[in-house]
Amino acid sequence: MILQSLKKFKKIYLEITNRCNLSCSFCHRSGRTKAFMGSEDFRSILGKIEGHTDHLALHVLGEPLLHPELEELLALCQEHGLKVNLTTNGTLLPQSQGLLLASPALRQVNISLHGLAELPDGPDQETALAGVFAFIQEAMRTPLFISLRLWNLSAAEDNGHNQHTLNRITDFFALAEPLTGRLTPGHGLTLGPKVFLSQNARFTWPHAPAPNLGDKGTCRGLRDHVAILVDGTVVPCCLDGEADIPLGNIHSQSLADICNSPRATAIRTGFTQRRLTEPLCRRCTFRQSF
């Protein structure tokens, strides 16, 4: 069934860069060309998605704080009335703190603390964590939401990084009781006003050679969100970091035409029937949450 109009998405993921200053073991090793999205392309895309969402997530792959025109991109989001979520590994927060805290478009910063475990032990990890806490200290004076994430290790695999990080968080927020034992995978805790912490198992990206988990299941991709990669390729969700399911390109097509294409329609129809039509979806562990 071809939709006559495109519903409003809960959010749209927009990858402003697929470059990163770290090379974490848990991240997908993409073969795509590394690039930064230019401000004019970004402006054009905002025009094309206007009316299709109120929330923009600056993330698929890459570290958005590396972008040399981030200040202009955030200003364009404000100009278009978009609320922005930004996901970072946290190592560049000290250099970007002033810019982020001054941006009225920025609604939430997600900080992947599990990325800090990939840094050399000792001073490097401590310096990065101190920078994260300094940012949080200032952010708590603003309307900004902060989501701290520990999505890397099970208890059996933890080499001490998680425990140390949880101890440091406990001390920083002067919590009445330790965080150890209070976290449940997939659920979060409130640490302070507008500051949250969640812990989950290490995530496996769904690209080959990840195993086929069967064709039964559903997903929110193409229903409450869609993703646009740095070159303009539109994919069904933020987990398609390799563009395994290219639905079209926003630079040459409208978002409505892309999302109403035969391939997109087949994916969406399959989700409503709990049937997965794409190999990538059949390898995805996240869809087992639904």
C-alpha positions as CSV (number, residue, x, y, z in Angstrom):
1,M,0.0,0.0,0.0
2,I,1.4,3.4,-1.0
3,L,0.8,6.2,1.5
4,Q,-0.7,9.3,0.1
5,S,1.0,11.5,2.7
6,L,3.9,11.2,5.0
7,K,3.2,11.2,8.7
8,K,5.3,13.2,11.1
9,F,8.2,11.2,12.6
10,K,9.0,11.3,16.3
11,K,12.6,12.1,15.2
12,I,14.9,12.0,12.3
13,Y,18.5,10.9,12.6
14,L,20.9,13.1,10.6
15,E,24.5,12.1,10.4
16,I,26.6,15.3,10.1
17,T,29.8,13.3,10.0
18,N,30.9,9.6,10.0
19,R,34.4,10.5,11.3
20,C,35.4,9.9,14.9
21,N,38.3,10.7,17.1
22,L,38.2,7.2,18.6
23,S,38.2,3.7,17.2
24,C,36.1,1.8,19.7
25,S,35.8,-2.0,19.5
26,F,32.0,-1.9,19.8
27,C,31.5,0.5,16.9
28,H,30.7,-0.7,13.3
29,R,33.8,-0.4,11.1
30,S,32.1,1.3,8.1
31,G,33.5,1.1,4.6
32,R,31.8,4.3,3.6
33,T,33.8,7.4,2.6
34,K,34.6,9.5,5.6
35,A,33.1,13.0,5.3
36,F,31.6,16.1,6.9
37,M,28.2,17.3,5.8
38,G,28.6,20.9,4.5
39,S,26.4,23.6,6.0
40,E,24.6,24.3,2.7
41,D,23.7,20.6,2.3
42,F,22.6,20.6,5.9
43,R,20.4,23.7,5.2
44,S,18.9,22.1,2.1
45,I,18.1,18.9,4.1
46,L,16.4,20.9,6.8
47,G,14.2,22.5,4.2
48,K,13.3,19.1,2.8
49,I,12.4,17.5,6.1
50,E,10.4,20.6,7.3
51,G,7.0,19.6,8.7
52,H,8.1,15.9,8.9
53,T,9.5,16.1,12.5
54,D,10.2,18.4,15.4
55,H,13.2,16.5,16.7
56,L,16.6,15.9,15.1
57,A,19.2,13.5,16.4
58,L,22.7,14.3,15.2
59,H,23.9,10.8,15.1
60,V,24.3,7.6,13.2
61,L,28.1,7.0,13.1
62,G,30.8,9.5,13.9
63,E,31.5,12.1,16.5
64,P,29.4,15.2,15.9
65,L,31.6,17.4,18.1
66,L,34.4,17.0,15.4
67,H,32.3,19.0,12.9
68,P,34.0,22.3,12.1
69,E,30.7,24.0,11.4
70,L,28.8,22.7,14.3
71,E,27.9,26.2,15.6
72,E,26.3,27.1,12.2
73,L,24.5,23.7,12.0
74,L,22.9,24.3,15.5
75,A,21.9,27.8,14.5
76,L,20.2,26.4,11.4
77,C,18.3,24.0,13.6
78,Q,17.1,26.8,15.8
79,E,16.1,28.8,12.7
80,H,14.0,25.8,11.6
81,G,12.5,25.3,15.0
82,L,14.0,21.9,15.5
83,K,14.9,20.4,18.9
84,V,18.3,18.7,18.8
85,N,19.6,15.5,20.5
86,L,23.3,15.0,20.1
87,T,25.3,11.8,21.0
88,T,29.0,12.1,21.8
89,N,31.7,9.9,23.3
90,G,32.4,12.8,25.7
91,T,36.1,13.3,25.0
92,L,35.6,16.6,23.2
93,L,33.2,18.2,25.6
94,P,35.7,20.6,27.2
95,Q,36.4,22.2,23.8
96,S,32.7,22.3,22.8
97,Q,31.2,23.2,26.2
98,G,30.6,26.9,25.6
99,L,29.0,26.3,22.2
100,L,26.7,23.5,23.4
101,L,25.5,25.3,26.5
102,A,24.8,28.4,24.5
103,S,22.7,26.7,21.8
104,P,18.9,27.2,22.3
105,A,18.3,24.4,19.7
106,L,20.0,21.7,21.8
107,R,17.6,19.8,23.9
108,Q,19.6,16.7,25.1
109,V,23.2,15.5,25.1
110,N,23.8,11.7,25.2
111,I,27.2,10.8,26.5
112,S,28.5,7.3,25.7
113,L,30.7,6.6,28.8
114,H,31.5,3.2,27.4
115,G,33.7,4.9,24.9
116,L,36.0,6.1,27.6
117,A,36.8,2.4,28.4
118,E,38.6,2.4,25.0
119,L,41.0,5.0,26.1
120,P,44.4,4.1,27.7
121,D,44.1,3.3,31.4
122,G,44.9,5.9,33.9
123,P,45.3,9.6,33.2
124,D,43.5,9.6,29.8
125,Q,40.3,8.0,31.2
126,E,40.4,10.3,34.3
127,T,40.9,13.4,32.2
128,A,38.0,12.5,29.9
129,L,35.7,11.7,32.8
130,A,36.6,14.9,34.6
131,G,35.7,16.8,31.4
132,V,32.3,15.1,31.3
133,F,31.6,16.0,34.9
134,A,32.7,19.6,34.3
135,F,30.2,19.8,31.4
136,I,27.4,18.3,33.5
137,Q,28.1,20.7,36.3
138,E,27.4,23.6,34.0
139,A,24.7,21.9,32.0
140,M,22.6,21.5,35.2
141,R,22.3,25.3,35.3
142,T,20.5,25.2,31.9
143,P,17.4,23.5,30.5
144,L,19.6,20.8,28.8
145,F,18.9,17.1,29.5
146,I,21.9,14.8,29.9
147,S,21.8,11.1,29.3
148,L,24.8,9.1,30.5
149,R,25.1,5.7,28.9
150,L,27.1,2.6,30.0
151,W,26.2,0.2,27.2
152,N,29.3,-1.9,26.9
153,L,29.9,-4.8,29.3
154,S,28.1,-7.5,31.2
155,A,29.1,-8.1,34.8
156,A,31.1,-11.1,33.7
157,E,33.2,-9.1,31.2
158,D,33.7,-5.9,33.2
159,N,37.4,-5.2,33.6
160,G,36.8,-2.6,36.3
161,H,36.0,0.4,34.1
162,N,32.2,0.3,34.8
163,Q,32.7,-0.1,38.5
164,H,35.2,2.8,38.6
165,T,32.9,4.9,36.5
166,L,29.9,4.2,38.7
167,N,31.9,5.0,41.8
168,R,32.9,8.3,40.3
169,I,29.3,9.1,39.3
170,T,28.1,8.2,42.9
171,D,30.7,10.6,44.3
172,F,30.0,13.4,41.9
173,F,26.2,13.4,42.5
174,A,26.7,12.7,46.3
175,L,24.3,9.8,46.0
176,A,23.1,8.3,49.3
177,E,23.8,4.8,48.2
178,P,26.1,3.2,45.6
179,L,24.9,2.7,42.0
180,T,26.2,-0.9,41.9
181,G,23.3,-3.3,42.0
182,R,20.7,-0.6,41.3
183,L,21.0,-0.6,37.5
184,T,18.8,-2.9,35.4
185,P,19.8,-3.5,31.8
186,G,17.6,-1.4,29.5
187,H,16.3,0.8,32.3
188,G,17.6,4.1,33.6
189,L,18.0,6.0,36.9
190,T,17.6,9.7,37.7
191,L,20.9,11.1,39.0
192,G,19.8,14.7,39.4
193,P,17.5,17.3,37.7
194,K,17.5,16.4,34.0
195,V,20.4,14.0,34.3
196,F,19.9,10.3,33.8
197,L,22.0,7.1,33.6
198,S,21.3,3.8,31.8
199,Q,23.2,0.6,31.4
200,N,22.8,-2.1,28.9
201,A,24.7,-5.0,27.3
202,R,27.3,-4.5,24.6
203,F,25.5,-3.8,21.4
204,T,26.1,-5.9,18.2
205,W,25.6,-4.0,14.9
206,P,23.3,-5.9,12.5
207,H,25.6,-5.9,9.5
208,A,27.0,-9.1,8.0
209,P,28.5,-11.4,9.2
210,A,26.1,-11.1,12.2
211,P,23.9,-14.2,12.3
212,N,20.4,-14.4,10.8
213,L,17.9,-14.4,13.7
214,G,14.9,-15.2,11.6
215,D,12.3,-13.3,9.7
216,K,9.7,-12.8,12.5
217,G,9.6,-9.5,14.3
218,T,8.8,-5.8,14.0
219,C,10.6,-2.4,14.4
220,R,9.9,1.3,14.8
221,G,12.1,2.1,11.8
222,L,10.1,4.0,9.1
223,R,7.3,4.4,11.6
224,D,8.5,6.8,14.3
225,H,12.0,7.5,12.8
226,V,14.2,7.5,9.7
227,A,17.9,8.2,9.2
228,I,19.8,10.4,6.7
229,L,23.5,9.6,6.3
230,V,26.3,12.1,5.6
231,D,26.0,11.8,1.8
232,G,22.2,12.2,1.9
233,T,21.3,8.5,1.6
234,V,18.1,7.7,3.5
235,V,17.9,4.5,5.4
236,P,15.1,3.0,7.6
237,C,16.9,3.4,11.0
238,C,19.9,4.6,12.9
239,L,21.4,1.1,13.0
240,D,22.0,1.0,9.2
241,G,25.5,2.5,9.5
242,E,26.6,0.9,6.2
243,A,23.6,1.9,4.1
244,D,22.6,-1.7,3.5
245,I,19.1,-0.5,2.9
246,P,19.4,2.6,0.7
247,L,15.9,3.9,0.1
248,G,16.9,7.0,-1.9
249,N,18.9,10.2,-1.6
250,I,17.4,13.3,0.0
251,H,19.5,15.6,-2.3
252,S,17.6,14.4,-5.4
253,Q,14.2,13.2,-4.0
254,S,11.6,14.3,-1.5
255,L,11.4,12.5,1.8
256,A,7.8,11.6,1.0
257,D,8.8,9.9,-2.3
258,I,11.6,8.1,-0.6
259,C,9.5,6.8,2.3
260,N,6.7,5.8,-0.1
261,S,9.0,3.9,-2.4
262,P,8.2,0.2,-3.1
263,R,11.1,-1.0,-0.9
264,A,10.2,1.3,2.0
265,T,6.5,0.3,1.7
266,A,7.4,-3.4,1.8
267,I,9.5,-2.9,4.9
268,R,6.8,-1.0,6.7
269,T,4.1,-3.4,5.7
270,G,6.2,-6.3,6.9
271,F,6.7,-4.7,10.3
272,T,2.9,-4.4,10.7
273,Q,2.7,-8.1,10.0
274,R,5.7,-9.0,12.2
275,R,7.6,-10.1,9.1
276,L,11.1,-8.9,8.3
277,T,11.8,-8.4,4.6
278,E,15.4,-7.2,4.8
279,P,18.5,-9.3,5.7
280,L,19.8,-6.4,7.9
281,C,16.6,-6.5,10.0
282,R,16.8,-10.3,10.3
283,R,20.3,-9.9,11.9
284,C,19.3,-7.1,14.3
285,T,19.1,-7.9,18.0
286,F,17.4,-4.5,18.8
287,R,14.1,-5.6,17.1
288,Q,13.9,-8.4,19.7
289,S,12.9,-5.7,22.2
290,F,9.5,-5.2,20.6
